[in-house]
């Protein structure tokens, strides 16, 4: 797995950790696709820089914290798989969550072109939902 491709993916997580969405939008292809589980409020498929901005807005409407904390970068052949943790605090309830994730990234000409995100949505939804 070329180190340049790993660095391209690391830049994405670094930009998200600072919530620098403009940098993030510059570091992906113009037709970038982000797929998230539908069960969470920020779930669905987002396209391009505007899609990334829309995702970030919805996420930050519900959660205080980073999007993802990566631990491992794995060569998956046609994809780079990133394993790590999602941690945050629900704005509406104040409850915290932590779940493991797997992100499968594909690149085009060395730039991230797609990210498919896999994680257990139940602990996140439990943190988000009011017990009323």
N, C-alpha and C positions, 0 to 999 in steps of 0.2 A: 504494500500500500504506500503510494508516494507521500512523503512528508508534506508536500505542498497541499495535497487534498485534505490531510488531517488539519493543517493550519487554517485552511479555508473554513472548515467546520468549527474549529476552536474560536475563530473570530465571531461566528454567529453567537455562540454561548457567551463570549465576552461582551458583545454588544447588548445582548439581552440582560446580562447581569447589571449593566449600567442603564438599562432601558434607553439606549441610544438607537432608536428606531430608524433614524435617518442613515446611520452607518450600516445597520442591518440591511436596509433596503438596497444599499449600494453593493453589499457583499453577496447578493443572490442574483440569479438570472432574472431577466425582465418578466418571464412567465413562471416564476417560482410557484410551487404548489405546497401548501402546508395542510396536512390532514390531521385532524384531532378527533377523538371519540365524540360522537354526537351527544352523549349523556351529560356532558358538562356545559355550562352556559357559553363558554368560548369554543365549543366544539364545532365541527364542520370542516369544510374545505375553503381555504383562502388562497387567492392568486395574486402574484406580483407584490410590488412594494405597497400598494394600497391595501391589499389583503393582509399583509403583515401588520400594517398600521391598525386596521380594523380589529384583528385578533388581539393586539396589544391593548387597545382601548377597552374591549370587552373584558379581557382578563383582569386588567387593573381596576375595572368597575367592581369586581367581586373579590379580589385577593390582594393582600399586602405581601410582598415577597418576590423572590426571583421566579422566573418561569421554570428553570431547570438547573440542576447542579450535576454536571457530568462527572463520572468516575472513570469509565473505560471507553476507549475507542478501538473498535474491532474491525479488521478487514473482512468484509462479507462478500468478497468477490466483486459483484456489480454494485455493491453498496457499502457504505461505512455505517456500522451499527454503533450507536452510543448508548451506554448503560449508565444510569445514575438515579437521582432522587428528585422528586418534585416535593417542595415544601412551601407552605404558605399559611397565612392566617385569613380566614374569611372575614370580610369587612362587616357583613350583616350580623354575624353571630359572635365574632371574636375567637371562634374555635380554630385550632391549628390542625393541619394534616401533614402527613409525610407518606409518600408511596414511591415505589420503584418504577422506573420507566425504561423503555427501549425505544430509541429513535432510529429509524432506517433512512439514511440519507443517500440520495443519488446525485451525482454531479454531471455537469455538461461543460466541456472545455475547462475543467478545473474549478468551476463555480457551482455552489449548491443550487440544484434545480428542483428538488423535492425532499420533503421530510414527512414521513409517516410516523405518527406518535402512538405508542401502545402503553397503556397503564390502567390500573384498577381505578375506576371512577367512583366506586362506592364510598371509600373513605373521604374523598373530596366532597361528594354530594352531602354526606353526613355532616361535614364541617360547615357547608354552605347553608344547609336547610335549618330553618328555625324549628324549634321543638314545640311551637304553639299548636 
